[in-house]
Structures are given as C-alpha cells and as structure tokens.
Amino acid sequence: MTQASGLPGLVIFDCDGVLVDSEPISLSVTLETLAQIGCPLTEQEGYERLLGRSIGTISKVLAQDYGIALTAAHLDQLRTRLFDRFRKELRPIDGIGAAVKGLGCPVCVASSSAPDRIAFSLTQTGLLDLFGPHIFSATMVQRGKPAPDLFLYAAKQMGVAPEDCVVVEDSPAGIKSAQAAGMRVIAFVGGGHAEPAGLLVQAKELNPDGIVANMCELDATLRTLC
C-alpha cells in the first residue's frame, strides 16, 4: 500500500541520466571504442540502440545486428576511458540531491551499469550516502532492461510490492522495464542527453505515469500518482 503521506512505498531511481548526467560522456566513449574496432555508429544510432541498456544487452545487439564481438580487452579499455572522463567531467543531475533528501519514503537505485560503475558515479557526485546499501545492478539478474527483472529484484530486496513502487527513468528501455514490472514510472527528460536523444517525444509515446524535466518537480509529480 502507498504511505499515508501520499507517497509510494518505494521510489526506484535509475542512475545514469537520472542521478548523474553521464549519458553524453558514456555514449561518446562507447562510440569512440566501437569505431576503433570497426563498428562506427552515429550519435543518433547510439542513443536509439544502446541508451539505458546493460553491457550484456549491448553486446548482444552489437553481435546480432553488426557482427561485432566485444572482448574482455575491449570492455577493459572502455571502462578505463569512461572512468577517466567521469573523474574530469561527471556531475550530478541538477537538483537531484535536494529532491531525494526531500522525499519521505524509501528509495533505492536500480541501474543497468555494473556495481563498480554505479558506486564510482555516485561517490564522484556526492550522492552515494543518499542510498546507502540499497543499490542494485543488472549484473544481479538474468535479463537487463527492457525486461522487468531488475526492478522486480530491487522491489523484492526492499520488501515492497511492485504495485507500490514508482520508478524514475530516462530511457525508453527503462520505461518499458518498469511498465513490464507492473510499476508506475516517471520519465525524466532533463539530462544532458535528453534533447539529442529525442527523449521527450519517445517518452510520450510510451505513456508513462508522469514526465518531469526538472527534479524540483519530482515530489509534486509523485504525489499525483498516490
């Protein structure tokens, strides 16, 4: 059941593009790496095919659609480049710290990224303590987004029924994942990648329960759902 405060039993946050403004950096590094191994993609193709997906899902897409196999060496190279860029450039989404602190309900993170990347991103941006140990990665489940596995796993670990959860997501894959899990979902379209990826149009087509472009709108939007 939802709380008497008018808030859900649990708010599940995606990380990349919702908590940290990482997607433009991540896509730049990924496209650079792919170009070097013979798989040049445009920025638009990258956003359309790779946004919000786990590295396992991305590897399958590249193998099936482009005939490219990501090796362990490729992944290590990508990770090294990405963390170096994050140290120099990564910032939290504007207003996210205050938005999370102001919520009067349990919160957690459920991200397609690997645990070390999630921890690094949240530490780098000063957000880690807002979520404590309640951080879940697609590496913990069999199928990544857009399958519902990760969100269902997070809800189970937090002891909250799916119907009492609200997910905050930025990618079409993530929105579909939340909907498949039987959860309500708010689309966040205020990250640095939102405009080049055409997120607002894509989000509207998926009929989320709410859309916010600024995290200062999150609390009020959540309360309209409960």
C-alpha positions as CSV (number, residue, x, y, z in Angstrom):
1,M,0.0,0.0,0.0
2,T,1.1,3.6,-0.5
3,Q,2.1,5.6,2.5
4,A,-0.3,7.9,4.3
5,S,1.9,10.8,3.2
6,G,0.7,10.4,-0.3
7,L,4.0,9.0,-1.5
8,P,4.7,5.5,-2.8
9,G,6.1,2.6,-0.8
10,L,9.4,2.9,-2.7
11,V,10.9,5.2,-5.3
12,I,13.4,3.4,-7.6
13,F,15.9,5.6,-9.3
14,D,17.8,4.7,-12.4
15,C,21.4,6.0,-12.1
16,D,22.8,7.2,-15.5
17,G,20.8,10.1,-16.8
18,V,18.6,10.3,-13.7
19,L,21.0,10.7,-10.8
20,V,24.2,11.6,-12.7
21,D,24.5,13.4,-16.0
22,S,26.6,10.6,-17.5
23,E,24.9,9.6,-20.7
24,P,26.6,12.1,-23.1
25,I,30.0,11.1,-21.7
26,S,29.2,7.4,-21.8
27,L,28.0,7.5,-25.4
28,S,31.0,9.4,-26.5
29,V,33.4,6.9,-25.0
30,T,31.3,3.9,-26.3
31,L,31.2,5.3,-29.9
32,E,34.9,6.0,-29.8
33,T,35.7,2.5,-28.7
34,L,33.3,0.9,-31.3
35,A,34.8,3.0,-34.1
36,Q,38.2,1.7,-33.3
37,I,37.1,-1.9,-33.5
38,G,35.3,-1.4,-36.9
39,C,31.8,-0.6,-35.8
40,P,31.2,3.2,-36.4
41,L,27.8,4.3,-35.2
42,T,26.3,7.8,-35.4
43,E,25.3,9.5,-32.2
44,Q,21.6,9.0,-33.1
45,E,22.2,5.3,-33.7
46,G,23.9,5.1,-30.3
47,Y,21.1,6.7,-28.5
48,E,18.5,4.6,-30.3
49,R,20.2,1.3,-29.9
50,L,22.3,1.5,-26.7
51,L,20.7,4.0,-24.3
52,G,19.7,2.6,-21.0
53,R,20.8,-1.0,-21.7
54,S,23.3,-3.2,-19.8
55,I,26.6,-4.1,-21.3
56,G,25.3,-7.6,-21.7
57,T,22.4,-6.4,-23.7
58,I,24.6,-4.0,-25.7
59,S,27.0,-6.9,-26.5
60,K,24.1,-8.9,-27.9
61,V,22.8,-6.0,-30.0
62,L,26.3,-5.5,-31.5
63,A,26.8,-9.2,-32.2
64,Q,23.4,-9.8,-33.7
65,D,23.0,-6.5,-35.7
66,Y,26.6,-5.5,-36.5
67,G,28.6,-8.7,-36.3
68,I,30.9,-7.2,-33.7
69,A,32.1,-9.2,-30.6
70,L,33.1,-7.1,-27.6
71,T,36.0,-8.9,-26.0
72,A,37.2,-8.6,-22.4
73,A,40.0,-6.3,-23.7
74,H,37.5,-4.0,-25.3
75,L,35.5,-3.8,-22.2
76,D,38.5,-3.0,-20.0
77,Q,39.5,-0.3,-22.5
78,L,36.0,1.2,-22.4
79,R,35.9,1.1,-18.6
80,T,39.3,2.8,-18.3
81,R,38.4,5.6,-20.7
82,L,35.0,6.1,-19.1
83,F,36.2,6.3,-15.5
84,D,38.9,8.8,-16.6
85,R,36.3,11.0,-18.3
86,F,34.0,10.7,-15.2
87,R,36.8,11.9,-12.9
88,K,37.1,15.1,-15.0
89,E,33.5,15.7,-16.2
90,L,30.8,13.8,-14.3
91,R,28.2,16.0,-12.5
92,P,25.0,15.1,-10.6
93,I,21.7,16.0,-12.3
94,D,20.7,19.5,-11.2
95,G,18.6,19.4,-8.1
96,I,18.7,15.7,-7.5
97,G,20.3,15.8,-4.1
98,A,17.6,18.0,-2.7
99,A,14.9,16.1,-4.4
100,V,16.0,12.7,-2.9
101,K,16.6,14.2,0.5
102,G,13.1,15.8,0.5
103,L,11.2,12.5,-0.2
104,G,9.5,11.0,2.8
105,C,9.7,7.4,1.6
106,P,12.2,4.7,1.0
107,V,14.5,5.0,-2.1
108,C,16.9,2.8,-3.9
109,V,18.9,2.7,-7.2
110,A,18.4,0.1,-9.9
111,S,20.8,0.6,-12.8
112,S,21.9,-1.2,-16.0
113,S,25.5,-0.4,-15.1
114,A,27.9,-2.6,-13.2
115,P,28.2,-2.2,-9.4
116,D,31.7,-0.6,-9.6
117,R,30.5,2.0,-12.1
118,I,27.4,2.8,-10.1
119,A,29.4,3.2,-6.9
120,F,32.1,5.3,-8.7
121,S,29.5,7.6,-10.2
122,L,27.5,8.2,-7.0
123,T,30.7,8.7,-5.0
124,Q,32.1,11.1,-7.6
125,T,29.0,13.2,-7.4
126,G,28.4,13.0,-3.7
127,L,25.2,11.0,-3.9
128,L,26.2,7.7,-2.5
129,D,25.1,8.3,1.1
130,L,21.6,9.1,0.0
131,F,21.0,5.5,-1.0
132,G,23.3,3.6,1.5
133,P,23.4,-0.1,0.7
134,H,20.2,0.0,-1.4
135,I,21.9,-0.2,-4.9
136,F,21.1,-2.8,-7.4
137,S,22.7,-3.6,-10.7
138,A,21.6,-5.5,-13.8
139,T,24.5,-7.9,-13.1
140,M,22.4,-9.2,-10.3
141,V,19.6,-10.6,-12.6
142,Q,19.3,-12.8,-15.6
143,R,17.9,-10.2,-18.1
144,G,18.7,-6.5,-18.4
145,K,16.3,-3.7,-19.3
146,P,13.8,-3.6,-21.1
147,A,13.0,-6.9,-19.2
148,P,11.4,-6.3,-15.8
149,D,13.9,-8.4,-13.8
150,L,16.0,-5.7,-12.2
151,F,13.1,-3.6,-10.9
152,L,11.3,-6.7,-9.6
153,Y,14.5,-7.8,-7.9
154,A,15.0,-4.3,-6.3
155,A,11.4,-4.3,-5.0
156,K,11.8,-7.7,-3.5
157,Q,15.0,-6.9,-1.8
158,M,13.4,-3.7,-0.4
159,G,10.3,-5.6,0.7
160,V,7.8,-3.6,-1.3
161,A,5.2,-4.9,-3.7
162,P,5.7,-3.9,-7.4
163,E,2.4,-2.0,-7.5
164,D,3.6,0.2,-4.6
165,C,6.7,1.2,-6.4
166,V,7.4,4.2,-8.7
167,V,10.4,4.2,-11.0
168,V,12.2,7.3,-12.2
169,E,13.7,6.5,-15.6
170,D,15.2,8.4,-18.5
171,S,15.5,5.8,-21.3
172,P,12.8,4.0,-23.4
173,A,14.3,0.7,-22.3
174,G,14.0,1.7,-18.7
175,I,10.4,2.9,-19.0
176,K,9.4,-0.3,-20.7
177,S,11.1,-2.3,-18.0
178,A,9.2,-0.5,-15.2
179,Q,5.9,-1.0,-17.0
180,A,6.6,-4.7,-17.6
181,A,7.3,-5.0,-13.8
182,G,3.8,-3.6,-13.1
183,M,5.2,-0.4,-11.6
184,R,4.3,3.2,-12.2
185,V,7.0,5.2,-13.9
186,I,8.0,8.8,-14.2
187,A,10.1,9.8,-17.2
188,F,12.9,12.2,-16.5
189,V,13.7,14.3,-19.6
190,G,16.1,16.8,-18.2
191,G,19.5,15.2,-18.6
192,G,22.2,16.4,-21.0
193,H,21.3,13.7,-23.5
194,A,17.5,14.4,-23.5
195,E,17.5,16.7,-26.5
196,P,19.8,14.9,-28.8
197,A,18.2,11.6,-28.0
198,G,14.7,13.0,-28.5
199,L,13.6,11.7,-25.1
200,L,10.5,13.8,-24.6
201,V,8.9,12.5,-27.8
202,Q,9.9,8.9,-27.1
203,A,8.7,9.1,-23.5
204,K,5.3,10.5,-24.5
205,E,4.8,7.6,-26.9
206,L,5.3,5.1,-24.1
207,N,2.6,6.8,-21.9
208,P,4.5,7.0,-18.5
209,D,2.5,8.0,-15.5
210,G,4.4,11.3,-15.3
211,I,7.0,13.3,-17.1
212,V,9.4,15.8,-15.4
213,A,12.1,17.9,-16.9
214,N,13.4,19.3,-13.6
215,M,14.0,17.3,-10.4
216,C,12.3,20.1,-8.4
217,E,9.0,18.8,-9.9
218,L,9.6,15.2,-8.7
219,D,7.9,15.4,-5.3
220,A,4.7,17.0,-6.6
221,T,4.5,14.6,-9.5
222,L,4.9,11.6,-7.2
223,R,2.1,12.8,-5.0
224,T,-0.3,13.0,-8.0
225,L,0.2,9.2,-8.5
226,C,-0.7,8.1,-5.0
